[in-house]
Amino acid sequence: MHAVAGDRIHFKSGTVGAPEHEAEILEVQGSNGEPPYRVRFDDGHESIVYPGSDIQIEHPSSG
């Protein structure tokens, strides 16, 4: 898993019918783009996350 500040992280729901969550990666605290990540969720809440295998990182396209 590799991320940089500005990437988006998508958390899939582990419960049927529960919504997925998204957040912007504000800071990569691990080495070489590895977790933990400081993120801001769309509702403004900030947290440190150690994502598992149920996430997807989206790198914004430049241009």
PDB file of N, CA, C, O and CB in Angstrom:
ATOM      1  N   MET A   1       0.855  -1.163   0.000  1.00  0.00           N
ATOM      2  CA  MET A   1       0.000   0.000   0.000  1.00  0.00           C
ATOM      3  C   MET A   1       0.905   1.230   0.000  1.00  0.00           C
ATOM      4  O   MET A   1       1.820   1.341   0.815  1.00  0.00           O
ATOM      5  CB  MET A   1      -0.975  -0.005   1.226  1.00  0.00           C
ATOM      6  N   HIS A   2       0.638   2.143  -0.918  1.00  0.00           N
ATOM      7  CA  HIS A   2       1.446   3.347  -1.044  1.00  0.00           C
ATOM      8  C   HIS A   2       0.533   4.539  -1.289  1.00  0.00           C
ATOM      9  O   HIS A   2      -0.345   4.490  -2.150  1.00  0.00           O
ATOM     10  CB  HIS A   2       2.483   3.204  -2.185  1.00  0.00           C
ATOM     11  N   ALA A   3       0.744   5.612  -0.529  1.00  0.00           N
ATOM     12  CA  ALA A   3      -0.082   6.804  -0.679  1.00  0.00           C
ATOM     13  C   ALA A   3       0.764   8.046  -0.450  1.00  0.00           C
ATOM     14  O   ALA A   3       1.851   7.982   0.126  1.00  0.00           O
ATOM     15  CB  ALA A   3      -1.276   6.773   0.298  1.00  0.00           C
ATOM     16  N   VAL A   4       0.246   9.170  -0.910  1.00  0.00           N
ATOM     17  CA  VAL A   4       0.850  10.473  -0.653  1.00  0.00           C
ATOM     18  C   VAL A   4      -0.268  11.416  -0.205  1.00  0.00           C
ATOM     19  O   VAL A   4      -1.447  11.155  -0.442  1.00  0.00           O
ATOM     20  CB  VAL A   4       1.598  11.029  -1.929  1.00  0.00           C
ATOM     21  N   ALA A   5       0.118  12.508   0.441  1.00  0.00           N
ATOM     22  CA  ALA A   5      -0.865  13.505   0.857  1.00  0.00           C
ATOM     23  C   ALA A   5      -1.637  13.971  -0.374  1.00  0.00           C
ATOM     24  O   ALA A   5      -1.054  14.214  -1.430  1.00  0.00           O
ATOM     25  CB  ALA A   5      -0.177  14.711   1.577  1.00  0.00           C
ATOM     26  N   GLY A   6      -2.937  14.090  -0.225  1.00  0.00           N
ATOM     27  CA  GLY A   6      -3.805  14.489  -1.328  1.00  0.00           C
ATOM     28  C   GLY A   6      -4.541  13.336  -1.972  1.00  0.00           C
ATOM     29  O   GLY A   6      -5.537  13.549  -2.662  1.00  0.00           O
ATOM     30  N   ASP A   7      -4.066  12.103  -1.758  1.00  0.00           N
ATOM     31  CA  ASP A   7      -4.779  10.935  -2.267  1.00  0.00           C
ATOM     32  C   ASP A   7      -6.094  10.774  -1.504  1.00  0.00           C
ATOM     33  O   ASP A   7      -6.255  11.303  -0.404  1.00  0.00           O
ATOM     34  CB  ASP A   7      -3.906   9.651  -2.140  1.00  0.00           C
ATOM     35  N   ARG A   8      -7.024  10.040  -2.099  1.00  0.00           N
ATOM     36  CA  ARG A   8      -8.295   9.719  -1.450  1.00  0.00           C
ATOM     37  C   ARG A   8      -8.254   8.252  -1.045  1.00  0.00           C
ATOM     38  O   ARG A   8      -7.707   7.413  -1.760  1.00  0.00           O
ATOM     39  CB  ARG A   8      -9.516  10.013  -2.395  1.00  0.00           C
ATOM     40  N   ILE A   9      -8.833   7.957   0.099  1.00  0.00           N
ATOM     41  CA  ILE A   9      -8.884   6.581   0.583  1.00  0.00           C
ATOM     42  C   ILE A   9     -10.356   6.206   0.754  1.00  0.00           C
ATOM     43  O   ILE A   9     -11.132   6.950   1.355  1.00  0.00           O
ATOM     44  CB  ILE A   9      -8.085   6.412   1.935  1.00  0.00           C
ATOM     45  N   HIS A  10     -10.727   5.044   0.218  1.00  0.00           N
ATOM     46  CA  HIS A  10     -12.106   4.544   0.252  1.00  0.00           C
ATOM     47  C   HIS A  10     -12.152   3.336   1.173  1.00  0.00           C
ATOM     48  O   HIS A  10     -11.428   2.361   0.974  1.00  0.00           O
ATOM     49  CB  HIS A  10     -12.621   4.174  -1.185  1.00  0.00           C
ATOM     50  N   PHE A  11     -13.005   3.411   2.175  1.00  0.00           N
ATOM     51  CA  PHE A  11     -13.198   2.321   3.125  1.00  0.00           C
ATOM     52  C   PHE A  11     -14.481   1.594   2.765  1.00  0.00           C
ATOM     53  O   PHE A  11     -15.562   2.182   2.806  1.00  0.00           O
ATOM     54  CB  PHE A  11     -13.246   2.846   4.592  1.00  0.00           C
ATOM     55  N   LYS A  12     -14.374   0.341   2.417  1.00  0.00           N
ATOM     56  CA  LYS A  12     -15.554  -0.463   2.104  1.00  0.00           C
ATOM     57  C   LYS A  12     -16.237  -0.861   3.407  1.00  0.00           C
ATOM     58  O   LYS A  12     -15.584  -1.033   4.437  1.00  0.00           O
ATOM     59  CB  LYS A  12     -15.172  -1.726   1.267  1.00  0.00           C
ATOM     60  N   SER A  13     -17.541  -1.002   3.350  1.00  0.00           N
ATOM     61  CA  SER A  13     -18.309  -1.372   4.532  1.00  0.00           C
ATOM     62  C   SER A  13     -18.230  -2.875   4.767  1.00  0.00           C
ATOM     63  O   SER A  13     -18.316  -3.668   3.830  1.00  0.00           O
ATOM     64  CB  SER A  13     -19.772  -0.930   4.386  1.00  0.00           C
ATOM     65  N   GLY A  14     -18.067  -3.251   6.013  1.00  0.00           N
ATOM     66  CA  GLY A  14     -18.071  -4.659   6.379  1.00  0.00           C
ATOM     67  C   GLY A  14     -19.446  -5.174   6.721  1.00  0.00           C
ATOM     68  O   GLY A  14     -19.614  -6.346   7.058  1.00  0.00           O
ATOM     69  N   THR A  15     -20.449  -4.286   6.635  1.00  0.00           N
ATOM     70  CA  THR A  15     -21.818  -4.637   6.980  1.00  0.00           C
ATOM     71  C   THR A  15     -22.726  -4.381   5.781  1.00  0.00           C
ATOM     72  O   THR A  15     -22.657  -3.324   5.155  1.00  0.00           O
ATOM     73  CB  THR A  15     -22.299  -3.835   8.214  1.00  0.00           C
ATOM     74  N   VAL A  16     -23.565  -5.346   5.472  1.00  0.00           N
ATOM     75  CA  VAL A  16     -24.498  -5.194   4.356  1.00  0.00           C
ATOM     76  C   VAL A  16     -25.411  -3.996   4.607  1.00  0.00           C
ATOM     77  O   VAL A  16     -26.005  -3.875   5.679  1.00  0.00           O
ATOM     78  CB  VAL A  16     -25.337  -6.487   4.156  1.00  0.00           C
ATOM     79  N   GLY A  17     -25.517  -3.119   3.621  1.00  0.00           N
ATOM     80  CA  GLY A  17     -26.392  -1.968   3.720  1.00  0.00           C
ATOM     81  C   GLY A  17     -25.755  -0.738   4.348  1.00  0.00           C
ATOM     82  O   GLY A  17     -26.322   0.352   4.277  1.00  0.00           O
ATOM     83  N   ALA A  18     -24.595  -0.892   4.959  1.00  0.00           N
ATOM     84  CA  ALA A  18     -23.911   0.247   5.558  1.00  0.00           C
ATOM     85  C   ALA A  18     -23.129   0.991   4.475  1.00  0.00           C
ATOM     86  O   ALA A  18     -22.585   0.367   3.564  1.00  0.00           O
ATOM     87  CB  ALA A  18     -22.967  -0.213   6.706  1.00  0.00           C
ATOM     88  N   PRO A  19     -23.071   2.313   4.570  1.00  0.00           N
ATOM     89  CA  PRO A  19     -22.386   3.077   3.524  1.00  0.00           C
ATOM     90  C   PRO A  19     -20.869   2.937   3.595  1.00  0.00           C
ATOM     91  O   PRO A  19     -20.295   2.666   4.650  1.00  0.00           O
ATOM     92  CB  PRO A  19     -22.763   4.539   3.621  1.00  0.00           C
ATOM     93  N   GLU A  20     -20.245   3.130   2.446  1.00  0.00           N
ATOM     94  CA  GLU A  20     -18.790   3.199   2.403  1.00  0.00           C
ATOM     95  C   GLU A  20     -18.376   4.590   2.869  1.00  0.00           C
ATOM     96  O   GLU A  20     -19.182   5.519   2.837  1.00  0.00           O
ATOM     97  CB  GLU A  20     -18.241   2.892   0.965  1.00  0.00           C
ATOM     98  N   HIS A  21     -17.128   4.740   3.301  1.00  0.00           N
ATOM     99  CA  HIS A  21     -16.623   6.026   3.755  1.00  0.00           C
ATOM    100  C   HIS A  21     -15.441   6.423   2.885  1.00  0.00           C
ATOM    101  O   HIS A  21     -14.726   5.571   2.358  1.00  0.00           O
ATOM    102  CB  HIS A  21     -16.218   5.973   5.251  1.00  0.00           C
ATOM    103  N   GLU A  22     -15.249   7.720   2.743  1.00  0.00           N
ATOM    104  CA  GLU A  22     -14.114   8.246   1.997  1.00  0.00           C
ATOM    105  C   GLU A  22     -13.424   9.305   2.837  1.00  0.00           C
ATOM    106  O   GLU A  22     -14.042   9.947   3.686  1.00  0.00           O
ATOM    107  CB  GLU A  22     -14.560   8.828   0.630  1.00  0.00           C
ATOM    108  N   ALA A  23     -12.134   9.479   2.586  1.00  0.00           N
ATOM    109  CA  ALA A  23     -11.367  10.498   3.291  1.00  0.00           C
ATOM    110  C   ALA A  23     -10.215  10.953   2.410  1.00  0.00           C
ATOM    111  O   ALA A  23      -9.784  10.246   1.499  1.00  0.00           O
ATOM    112  CB  ALA A  23     -10.844   9.964   4.649  1.00  0.00           C
ATOM    113  N   GLU A  24      -9.730  12.150   2.706  1.00  0.00           N
ATOM    114  CA  GLU A  24      -8.535  12.660   2.039  1.00  0.00           C
ATOM    115  C   GLU A  24      -7.342  12.391   2.941  1.00  0.00           C
ATOM    116  O   GLU A  24      -7.408  12.624   4.148  1.00  0.00           O
ATOM    117  CB  GLU A  24      -8.665  14.187   1.715  1.00  0.00           C
ATOM    118  N   ILE A  25      -6.265  11.907   2.369  1.00  0.00           N
ATOM    119  CA  ILE A  25      -5.047  11.685   3.140  1.00  0.00           C
ATOM    120  C   ILE A  25      -4.345  13.024   3.293  1.00  0.00           C
ATOM    121  O   ILE A  25      -3.958  13.656   2.310  1.00  0.00           O
ATOM    122  CB  ILE A  25      -4.113  10.628   2.454  1.00  0.00           C
ATOM    123  N   LEU A  26      -4.187  13.445   4.543  1.00  0.00           N
ATOM    124  CA  LEU A  26      -3.542  14.714   4.851  1.00  0.00           C
ATOM    125  C   LEU A  26      -2.044  14.545   5.084  1.00  0.00           C
ATOM    126  O   LEU A  26      -1.247  15.416   4.737  1.00  0.00           O
ATOM    127  CB  LEU A  26      -4.189  15.346   6.071  1.00  0.00           C
ATOM    128  N   GLU A  27      -1.676  13.413   5.676  1.00  0.00           N
ATOM    129  CA  GLU A  27      -0.280  13.177   6.029  1.00  0.00           C
ATOM    130  C   GLU A  27       0.001  11.679   6.039  1.00  0.00           C
ATOM    131  O   GLU A  27      -0.785  10.891   6.565  1.00  0.00           O
ATOM    132  CB  GLU A  27       0.053  13.802   7.403  1.00  0.00           C
ATOM    133  N   VAL A  28       1.119  11.303   5.460  1.00  0.00           N
ATOM    134  CA  VAL A  28       1.587   9.916   5.498  1.00  0.00           C
ATOM    135  C   VAL A  28       2.630   9.849   6.601  1.00  0.00           C
ATOM    136  O   VAL A  28       3.665  10.509   6.520  1.00  0.00           O
ATOM    137  CB  VAL A  28       2.180   9.443   4.098  1.00  0.00           C
ATOM    138  N   GLN A  29       2.365   9.056   7.632  1.00  0.00           N
ATOM    139  CA  GLN A  29       3.267   9.005   8.781  1.00  0.00           C
ATOM    140  C   GLN A  29       4.222   7.829   8.744  1.00  0.00           C
ATOM    141  O   GLN A  29       5.194   7.800   9.499  1.00  0.00           O
ATOM    142  CB  GLN A  29       2.476   8.953  10.043  1.00  0.00           C
ATOM    143  N   GLY A  30       3.965   6.860   7.878  1.00  0.00           N
ATOM    144  CA  GLY A  30       4.865   5.728   7.728  1.00  0.00           C
ATOM    145  C   GLY A  30       5.951   6.039   6.707  1.00  0.00           C
ATOM    146  O   GLY A  30       5.918   7.083   6.055  1.00  0.00           O
ATOM    147  N   SER A  31       6.893   5.152   6.573  1.00  0.00           N
ATOM    148  CA  SER A  31       7.967   5.357   5.597  1.00  0.00           C
ATOM    149  C   SER A  31       7.542   4.855   4.222  1.00  0.00           C
ATOM    150  O   SER A  31       6.778   3.895   4.114  1.00  0.00           O
ATOM    151  CB  SER A  31       9.256   4.643   6.050  1.00  0.00           C
ATOM    152  N   ASN A  32       8.029   5.494   3.195  1.00  0.00           N
ATOM    153  CA  ASN A  32       7.776   5.092   1.805  1.00  0.00           C
ATOM    154  C   ASN A  32       6.299   4.987   1.452  1.00  0.00           C
ATOM    155  O   ASN A  32       5.898   4.087   0.713  1.00  0.00           O
ATOM    156  CB  ASN A  32       8.435   3.776   1.536  1.00  0.00           C
ATOM    157  N   GLY A  33       5.482   5.906   1.979  1.00  0.00           N
ATOM    158  CA  GLY A  33       4.061   5.926   1.638  1.00  0.00           C
ATOM    159  C   GLY A  33       3.207   4.931   2.385  1.00  0.00           C
ATOM    160  O   GLY A  33       2.030   4.761   2.069  1.00  0.00           O
ATOM    161  N   GLU A  34       3.778   4.273   3.367  1.00  0.00           N
ATOM    162  CA  GLU A  34       3.051   3.251   4.125  1.00  0.00           C
ATOM    163  C   GLU A  34       2.270   3.884   5.280  1.00  0.00           C
ATOM    164  O   GLU A  34       2.601   4.986   5.719  1.00  0.00           O
ATOM    165  CB  GLU A  34       4.028   2.185   4.665  1.00  0.00           C
ATOM    166  N   PRO A  35       1.222   3.185   5.782  1.00  0.00           N
ATOM    167  CA  PRO A  35       0.454   3.677   6.928  1.00  0.00           C
ATOM    168  C   PRO A  35       1.342   3.782   8.168  1.00  0.00           C
ATOM    169  O   PRO A  35       2.421   3.190   8.217  1.00  0.00           O
ATOM    170  CB  PRO A  35      -0.747   2.753   7.210  1.00  0.00           C
ATOM    171  N   PRO A  36       0.886   4.533   9.162  1.00  0.00           N
ATOM    172  CA  PRO A  36      -0.440   5.121   9.314  1.00  0.00           C
ATOM    173  C   PRO A  36      -0.591   6.408   8.510  1.00  0.00           C
ATOM    174  O   PRO A  36       0.382   7.055   8.122  1.00  0.00           O
ATOM    175  CB  PRO A  36      -0.723   5.393  10.777  1.00  0.00           C
ATOM    176  N   TYR A  37      -1.879   6.752   8.275  1.00  0.00           N
ATOM    177  CA  TYR A  37      -2.218   7.972   7.550  1.00  0.00           C
ATOM    178  C   TYR A  37      -3.079   8.866   8.442  1.00  0.00           C
ATOM    179  O   TYR A  37      -3.951   8.379   9.161  1.00  0.00           O
ATOM    180  CB  TYR A  37      -2.957   7.642   6.221  1.00  0.00           C
ATOM    181  N   ARG A  38      -2.830  10.173   8.391  1.00  0.00           N
ATOM    182  CA  ARG A  38      -3.737  11.134   9.014  1.00  0.00           C
ATOM    183  C   ARG A  38      -4.701  11.558   7.921  1.00  0.00           C
ATOM    184  O   ARG A  38      -4.283  12.040   6.868  1.00  0.00           O
ATOM    185  CB  ARG A  38      -2.963  12.378   9.643  1.00  0.00           C
ATOM    186  N   VAL A  39      -6.000  11.377   8.172  1.00  0.00           N
ATOM    187  CA  VAL A  39      -7.008  11.615   7.150  1.00  0.00           C
ATOM    188  C   VAL A  39      -8.083  12.570   7.643  1.00  0.00           C
ATOM    189  O   VAL A  39      -8.275  12.752   8.846  1.00  0.00           O
ATOM    190  CB  VAL A  39      -7.636  10.303   6.714  1.00  0.00           C
ATOM    191  N   ARG A  40      -8.785  13.180   6.680  1.00  0.00           N
ATOM    192  CA  ARG A  40      -9.966  13.992   6.975  1.00  0.00           C
ATOM    193  C   ARG A  40     -11.133  13.388   6.207  1.00  0.00           C
ATOM    194  O   ARG A  40     -11.122  13.325   4.978  1.00  0.00           O
ATOM    195  CB  ARG A  40      -9.746  15.509   6.589  1.00  0.00           C
ATOM    196  N   PHE A  41     -12.139  12.947   6.953  1.00  0.00           N
ATOM    197  CA  PHE A  41     -13.340  12.396   6.345  1.00  0.00           C
ATOM    198  C   PHE A  41     -14.181  13.525   5.769  1.00  0.00           C
ATOM    199  O   PHE A  41     -13.979  14.691   6.110  1.00  0.00           O
ATOM    200  CB  PHE A  41     -14.154  11.577   7.371  1.00  0.00           C
ATOM    201  N   ASP A  42     -15.118  13.185   4.904  1.00  0.00           N
ATOM    202  CA  ASP A  42     -15.934  14.182   4.224  1.00  0.00           C
ATOM    203  C   ASP A  42     -16.772  15.022   5.190  1.00  0.00           C
ATOM    204  O   ASP A  42     -17.197  16.121   4.835  1.00  0.00           O
ATOM    205  CB  ASP A  42     -16.839  13.502   3.228  1.00  0.00           C
ATOM    206  N   ASP A  43     -17.016  14.521   6.406  1.00  0.00           N
ATOM    207  CA  ASP A  43     -17.776  15.298   7.395  1.00  0.00           C
ATOM    208  C   ASP A  43     -16.880  16.224   8.214  1.00  0.00           C
ATOM    209  O   ASP A  43     -17.362  16.907   9.119  1.00  0.00           O
ATOM    210  CB  ASP A  43     -18.529  14.359   8.330  1.00  0.00           C
ATOM    211  N   GLY A  44     -15.565  16.255   7.903  1.00  0.00           N
ATOM    212  CA  GLY A  44     -14.626  17.134   8.593  1.00  0.00           C
ATOM    213  C   GLY A  44     -13.853  16.477   9.723  1.00  0.00           C
ATOM    214  O   GLY A  44     -12.881  17.047  10.218  1.00  0.00           O
ATOM    215  N   HIS A  45     -14.269  15.285  10.140  1.00  0.00           N
ATOM    216  CA  HIS A  45     -13.598  14.557  11.219  1.00  0.00           C
ATOM    217  C   HIS A  45     -12.207  14.129  10.769  1.00  0.00           C
ATOM    218  O   HIS A  45     -12.052  13.622   9.658  1.00  0.00           O
ATOM    219  CB  HIS A  45     -14.429  13.323  11.652  1.00  0.00           C
ATOM    220  N   GLU A  46     -11.186  14.325  11.613  1.00  0.00           N
ATOM    221  CA  GLU A  46      -9.830  13.877  11.302  1.00  0.00           C
ATOM    222  C   GLU A  46      -9.445  12.733  12.228  1.00  0.00           C
ATOM    223  O   GLU A  46      -9.867  12.681  13.383  1.00  0.00           O
ATOM    224  CB  GLU A  46      -8.818  15.041  11.429  1.00  0.00           C
ATOM    225  N   SER A  47      -8.636  11.817  11.701  1.00  0.00           N
ATOM    226  CA  SER A  47      -8.241  10.641  12.462  1.00  0.00           C
ATOM    227  C   SER A  47      -6.951  10.069  11.898  1.00  0.00           C
ATOM    228  O   SER A  47      -6.573  10.354  10.761  1.00  0.00           O
ATOM    229  CB  SER A  47      -9.354   9.580  12.447  1.00  0.00           C
ATOM    230  N   ILE A  48      -6.283   9.261  12.705  1.00  0.00           N
ATOM    231  CA  ILE A  48      -5.143   8.465  12.262  1.00  0.00           C
ATOM    232  C   ILE A  48      -5.692   7.080  11.941  1.00  0.00           C
ATOM    233  O   ILE A  48      -6.383   6.483  12.766  1.00  0.00           O
ATOM    234  CB  ILE A  48      -3.989   8.407  13.359  1.00  0.00           C
ATOM    235  N   VAL A  49      -5.391   6.561  10.744  1.00  0.00           N
ATOM    236  CA  VAL A  49      -5.900   5.248  10.357  1.00  0.00           C
ATOM    237  C   VAL A  49      -4.759   4.312   9.965  1.00  0.00           C
ATOM    238  O   VAL A  49      -3.749   4.725   9.394  1.00  0.00           O
ATOM    239  CB  VAL A  49      -6.895   5.381   9.199  1.00  0.00           C
ATOM    240  N   TYR A  50      -4.956   3.064  10.286  1.00  0.00           N
ATOM    241  CA  TYR A  50      -4.106   1.960   9.861  1.00  0.00           C
ATOM    242  C   TYR A  50      -5.001   1.075   8.998  1.00  0.00           C
ATOM    243  O   TYR A  50      -5.551   0.093   9.496  1.00  0.00           O
ATOM    244  CB  TYR A  50      -3.474   1.162  11.100  1.00  0.00           C
ATOM    245  N   PRO A  51      -5.158   1.400   7.725  1.00  0.00           N
ATOM    246  CA  PRO A  51      -6.142   0.689   6.907  1.00  0.00           C
ATOM    247  C   PRO A  51      -5.794  -0.776   6.689  1.00  0.00           C
ATOM    248  O   PRO A  51      -4.628  -1.170   6.641  1.00  0.00           O
ATOM    249  CB  PRO A  51      -6.280   1.369   5.577  1.00  0.00           C
ATOM    250  N   GLY A  52      -6.856  -1.567   6.559  1.00  0.00           N
ATOM    251  CA  GLY A  52      -6.708  -2.981   6.274  1.00  0.00           C
ATOM    252  C   GLY A  52      -6.843  -3.251   4.783  1.00  0.00           C
ATOM    253  O   GLY A  52      -6.714  -2.341   3.965  1.00  0.00           O
ATOM    254  N   SER A  53      -7.098  -4.480   4.442  1.00  0.00           N
ATOM    255  CA  SER A  53      -7.165  -4.894   3.042  1.00  0.00           C
ATOM    256  C   SER A  53      -8.472  -4.480   2.362  1.00  0.00           C
ATOM    257  O   SER A  53      -8.621  -4.661   1.154  1.00  0.00           O
ATOM    258  CB  SER A  53      -6.999  -6.392   2.947  1.00  0.00           C
ATOM    259  N   ASP A  54      -9.417  -3.927   3.124  1.00  0.00           N
ATOM    260  CA  ASP A  54     -10.714  -3.557   2.564  1.00  0.00           C
ATOM    261  C   ASP A  54     -10.760  -2.104   2.099  1.00  0.00           C
ATOM    262  O   ASP A  54     -11.842  -1.522   2.017  1.00  0.00           O
ATOM    263  CB  ASP A  54     -11.799  -3.797   3.585  1.00  0.00           C
ATOM    264  N   ILE A  55      -9.625  -1.518   1.797  1.00  0.00           N
ATOM    265  CA  ILE A  55      -9.590  -0.129   1.348  1.00  0.00           C
ATOM    266  C   ILE A  55      -9.060  -0.045  -0.077  1.00  0.00           C
ATOM    267  O   ILE A  55      -8.455  -0.979  -0.603  1.00  0.00           O
ATOM    268  CB  ILE A  55      -8.725   0.724   2.291  1.00  0.00           C
ATOM    269  N   GLN A  56      -9.312   1.107  -0.673  1.00  0.00           N
ATOM    270  CA  GLN A  56      -8.770   1.397  -1.999  1.00  0.00           C
ATOM    271  C   GLN A  56      -8.241   2.820  -1.969  1.00  0.00           C
ATOM    272  O   GLN A  56      -8.920   3.724  -1.482  1.00  0.00           O
ATOM    273  CB  GLN A  56      -9.854   1.211  -3.129  1.00  0.00           C
ATOM    274  N   ILE A  57      -7.042   3.029  -2.482  1.00  0.00           N
ATOM    275  CA  ILE A  57      -6.449   4.359  -2.540  1.00  0.00           C
ATOM    276  C   ILE A  57      -6.575   4.869  -3.956  1.00  0.00           C
ATOM    277  O   ILE A  57      -6.221   4.187  -4.917  1.00  0.00           O
ATOM    278  CB  ILE A  57      -4.964   4.345  -2.082  1.00  0.00           C
ATOM    279  N   GLU A  58      -7.090   6.090  -4.070  1.00  0.00           N
ATOM    280  CA  GLU A  58      -7.265   6.740  -5.367  1.00  0.00           C
ATOM    281  C   GLU A  58      -6.270   7.883  -5.474  1.00  0.00           C
ATOM    282  O   GLU A  58      -6.266   8.798  -4.650  1.00  0.00           O
ATOM    283  CB  GLU A  58      -8.726   7.254  -5.554  1.00  0.00           C
ATOM    284  N   HIS A  59      -5.435   7.821  -6.486  1.00  0.00           N
ATOM    285  CA  HIS A  59      -4.466   8.876  -6.731  1.00  0.00           C
ATOM    286  C   HIS A  59      -5.099   9.860  -7.717  1.00  0.00           C
ATOM    287  O   HIS A  59      -5.436   9.477  -8.837  1.00  0.00           O
ATOM    288  CB  HIS A  59      -3.107   8.297  -7.283  1.00  0.00           C
ATOM    289  N   PRO A  60      -5.267  11.139  -7.308  1.00  0.00           N
ATOM    290  CA  PRO A  60      -5.901  12.088  -8.230  1.00  0.00           C
ATOM    291  C   PRO A  60      -5.067  12.275  -9.486  1.00  0.00           C
ATOM    292  O   PRO A  60      -3.837  12.292  -9.435  1.00  0.00           O
ATOM    293  CB  PRO A  60      -6.119  13.437  -7.545  1.00  0.00           C
ATOM    294  N   SER A  61      -5.745  12.415 -10.600  1.00  0.00           N
ATOM    295  CA  SER A  61      -5.017  12.610 -11.846  1.00  0.00           C
ATOM    296  C   SER A  61      -4.499  14.032 -11.917  1.00  0.00           C
ATOM    297  O   SER A  61      -5.182  14.969 -11.504  1.00  0.00           O
ATOM    298  CB  SER A  61      -5.908  12.299 -13.060  1.00  0.00           C
ATOM    299  N   SER A  62      -3.316  14.192 -12.430  1.00  0.00           N
ATOM    300  CA  SER A  62      -2.748  15.535 -12.552  1.00  0.00           C
ATOM    301  C   SER A  62      -3.108  16.083 -13.925  1.00  0.00           C
ATOM    302  O   SER A  62      -3.252  15.340 -14.896  1.00  0.00           O
ATOM    303  CB  SER A  62      -1.195  15.521 -12.343  1.00  0.00           C
ATOM    304  N   GLY A  63      -3.250  17.415 -13.981  1.00  0.00           N
ATOM    305  CA  GLY A  63      -3.537  18.029 -15.258  1.00  0.00           C
ATOM    306  C   GLY A  63      -4.722  18.785 -15.211  1.00  0.00           C
ATOM    307  O   GLY A  63      -5.117  19.378 -16.216  1.00  0.00           O
TER     308      GLY A  63
END
